[in-house]
Amino acid sequence: MTAFVAKNTERRHVNQWRGLSLLFLLAAIDEMAQLHDKIPSSSHGDGASSHWIVLYLGVLAVVGLAYVRFFFVELPKRVR
């Protein structure tokens, strides 16, 4: 929604908002379909699996680095 509004009002950062929208959509799909539970891993005796956490932390680190300037420099102070 924010990306759509930003595009129609000729605001900056449309692609950043689209990217965040896509990430939240993918996270919702993952949670609904429980895709992270299907990632193969070794069990720790209690059935707990942590490989998906490591995978998602890597994705979070890459996305975080890509968005650090957007979040802390380019967004107006009233939005931060």
C-alpha positions as CSV (number, residue, x, y, z in Angstrom):
1,M,0.0,0.0,0.0
2,T,2.8,2.4,0.9
3,A,4.6,1.6,-2.3
4,F,1.5,2.3,-4.3
5,V,0.9,5.6,-2.6
6,A,4.5,6.6,-3.0
7,K,4.4,5.8,-6.7
8,N,1.2,7.7,-7.3
9,T,2.4,10.8,-5.5
10,E,5.8,10.7,-7.2
11,R,7.6,10.2,-3.9
12,R,11.0,8.7,-3.5
13,H,11.8,5.2,-2.2
14,V,9.1,3.3,-4.1
15,N,11.4,0.3,-4.6
16,Q,12.4,0.2,-1.0
17,W,8.8,0.1,0.1
18,R,8.0,-2.6,-2.5
19,G,10.9,-4.6,-1.2
20,L,9.6,-4.4,2.4
21,S,6.1,-5.3,1.2
22,L,7.5,-8.3,-0.6
23,L,9.4,-9.4,2.5
24,F,6.4,-9.2,4.7
25,L,4.3,-11.1,2.2
26,L,6.9,-13.9,1.9
27,A,7.1,-14.0,5.7
28,A,3.3,-14.4,6.0
29,I,3.3,-17.1,3.3
30,D,6.1,-18.9,5.1
31,E,4.3,-18.8,8.4
32,M,1.0,-19.9,6.8
33,A,2.5,-22.8,4.8
34,Q,5.1,-23.6,7.5
35,L,7.8,-23.7,4.9
36,H,10.5,-23.1,7.6
37,D,9.5,-26.4,9.2
38,K,10.3,-28.3,6.0
39,I,13.9,-27.1,5.9
40,P,16.0,-30.3,6.5
41,S,18.0,-30.2,9.7
42,S,19.4,-32.3,12.4
43,S,17.2,-32.8,15.5
44,H,18.6,-32.1,18.9
45,G,16.9,-35.0,20.7
46,D,13.9,-32.9,21.6
47,G,12.8,-32.5,18.0
48,A,14.0,-28.8,17.9
49,S,15.4,-27.7,14.6
50,S,17.6,-24.6,14.3
51,H,18.8,-24.6,10.7
52,W,16.0,-22.4,9.5
53,I,16.9,-19.9,12.1
54,V,20.4,-19.7,10.9
55,L,19.2,-19.4,7.3
56,Y,16.7,-16.6,8.1
57,L,19.3,-14.7,10.2
58,G,21.5,-14.7,7.1
59,V,18.7,-13.3,5.0
60,L,17.9,-10.8,7.7
61,A,21.5,-9.6,7.8
62,V,21.7,-9.1,4.0
63,V,18.3,-7.3,4.0
64,G,19.3,-5.2,7.0
65,L,22.5,-4.1,5.3
66,A,20.6,-3.2,2.2
67,Y,18.1,-1.1,4.1
68,V,20.3,0.5,6.7
69,R,20.7,3.8,4.8
70,F,17.0,3.8,3.9
71,F,15.9,3.4,7.5
72,F,18.4,5.7,9.3
73,V,19.3,8.3,6.7
74,E,16.7,8.7,3.9
75,L,13.4,8.3,5.9
76,P,12.1,11.6,7.3
77,K,12.5,11.9,11.1
78,R,8.7,11.8,11.7
79,V,8.5,8.4,10.0
80,R,11.5,6.9,11.8
